[in-house]
Amino acid sequence: MNTLIRLLAIACLALPFTACKKDEAPKVEAQVAVALPTSSAQKDWLPYVQYKVTPHMAGVTSPPFVYFLPKSDVEGFDGMYSRQLEKLESDLGRGIIEGNMLVFTSPEPEKEVEMIEAAFKQVPAGTMKGVKVIFIGTPILGERVKSAVEPAGVNYIFEEAK
């Protein structure tokens, strides 16, 4: 799972950049919309997460930390949830500094929000200034995430899952 998360982070940063000639104006390419995946497979979510995260990469100096939970009917879900929560708490405990991004998305958004709320309770107020937190989900759950992460001083970004 960590390998896939790292690949997702690298893919988000390794977007093709086009060099332009001095006399030529830079070309702006429209990003093609990517549909919300219906499966639990992380590989199916990679293009979607990339599509949602790419517009927010300005100022991010490291590969994003991506936290993804599959649907709860996947075998071993409880163990995956526990490991993901433990990893998030560990990452937050070490400290996330300015220029970093945390991305949260899942076909099981309620559990993802539960994990965020639990982990961010440990973060001292104002200690994550300059860190972007992106939540991809529903507006109602987005408000719950906002109230959980904003005390840490993050730049919270909500992206509607659609």
C-alpha positions in Angstrom: 0.0 0.0 0.0 2.9 2.4 0.8 4.4 1.8 -2.6 1.2 2.7 -4.3 0.8 5.9 -2.2 4.4 6.9 -3.1 3.7 6.2 -6.7 0.6 8.4 -6.5 2.6 11.2 -4.9 5.3 11.0 -7.5 2.8 10.9 -10.3 1.2 14.0 -9.0 4.5 15.8 -9.1 5.8 14.3 -12.3 3.2 16.0 -14.6 4.7 17.0 -17.9 5.8 20.6 -18.2 6.2 22.2 -21.6 9.1 24.4 -22.2 8.3 27.4 -24.3 10.4 29.7 -26.5 11.1 33.3 -25.5 8.9 34.7 -28.3 6.1 32.2 -27.8 3.5 32.6 -25.1 3.1 29.6 -22.8 0.3 27.3 -23.8 -2.3 26.5 -21.2 -3.7 23.0 -21.6 -7.2 22.3 -20.3 -7.3 19.5 -17.8 -9.6 16.7 -18.9 -12.1 15.8 -16.3 -11.8 12.4 -14.6 -14.8 10.5 -13.3 -15.2 9.5 -9.7 -14.1 5.8 -9.5 -16.7 3.2 -8.4 -14.2 0.5 -7.4 -12.0 0.2 -4.3 -8.8 -0.4 -6.2 -6.2 2.2 -5.5 -5.0 2.0 -9.1 -8.4 3.1 -10.3 -8.3 6.1 -8.0 -4.8 7.3 -9.1 -6.0 9.4 -12.2 -8.9 10.8 -10.2 -6.8 11.9 -7.3 -4.2 13.4 -9.7 -7.0 15.3 -11.4 -8.3 16.7 -8.1 -4.9 17.5 -6.5 -2.9 19.0 -9.5 -4.5 22.4 -9.4 -3.4 22.9 -5.8 0.3 21.9 -6.2 1.6 25.5 -6.2 3.9 26.0 -3.2 4.1 22.3 -2.4 7.8 21.3 -2.2 7.5 17.6 -1.4 5.5 14.7 -2.7 2.0 14.8 -1.1 1.1 12.4 1.7 -1.9 10.5 0.4 -4.2 8.6 2.7 -6.7 6.3 1.0 -9.1 3.7 2.5 -10.9 1.1 0.3 -14.6 0.2 0.8 -15.4 -1.3 4.1 -16.5 -4.6 2.5 -12.9 -5.4 1.4 -11.3 -8.3 3.2 -9.1 -7.0 6.0 -10.6 -3.5 6.1 -10.3 -3.1 9.9 -6.6 -3.8 9.7 -6.1 -1.4 6.8 -8.0 1.3 8.8 -5.9 0.7 11.9 -2.6 0.8 10.0 -3.7 4.0 8.1 -4.7 5.7 11.3 -1.4 4.7 12.9 0.5 6.0 10.0 -1.4 9.3 10.0 -0.8 9.7 13.7 2.9 8.9 13.3 3.3 11.4 10.4 1.5 14.1 12.4 3.5 13.3 15.5 6.8 13.8 13.7 5.5 17.1 12.4 4.5 18.2 8.9 6.2 21.4 7.8 5.3 24.2 5.5 5.4 23.2 1.8 3.8 19.8 2.4 0.4 18.5 1.4 -1.9 15.9 2.9 -4.6 14.4 0.7 -7.5 12.4 2.0 -9.9 10.5 -0.2 -11.8 7.2 -0.1 -14.8 5.3 -1.4 -15.5 5.0 2.3 -15.5 8.7 3.2 -17.2 8.4 6.6 -14.4 6.2 7.9 -11.8 8.5 6.3 -13.3 11.5 8.2 -13.4 9.5 11.4 -9.7 8.8 11.0 -8.9 12.4 10.3 -10.8 13.6 13.4 -9.1 11.0 15.6 -5.6 11.8 14.4 -5.8 15.6 14.4 -7.0 15.7 18.0 -3.3 15.1 18.9 -1.9 18.1 16.8 -1.2 21.2 18.8 -2.9 24.4 17.6 -1.1 26.4 14.9 1.7 23.9 14.4 1.0 23.2 10.7 1.1 26.6 9.1 1.8 26.5 5.4 0.7 22.8 5.1 -2.1 22.1 2.6 -4.8 19.6 3.5 -7.1 18.4 0.7 -10.2 16.4 1.5 -12.1 14.9 -1.5 -15.6 14.0 -0.4 -19.1 15.4 0.3 -19.7 19.0 1.5 -21.1 17.8 4.8 -18.1 15.6 5.5 -15.9 18.4 4.3 -17.2 20.6 7.0 -16.3 18.0 9.6 -12.8 17.7 8.2 -12.5 21.5 8.2 -13.4 21.8 11.9 -10.9 19.0 12.7 -7.9 20.3 10.8 -8.2 24.1 10.9 -7.1 24.5 14.5 -3.7 23.0 13.4 -3.3 26.1 11.2 -3.4 24.3 7.9 -4.5 25.6 4.5 -7.7 23.5 4.1 -8.9 22.8 0.6 -12.2 20.9 -0.1 -12.7 19.2 -3.4 -16.2 17.7 -4.0 -16.2 14.1 -5.0 -18.1 13.9 -8.3 
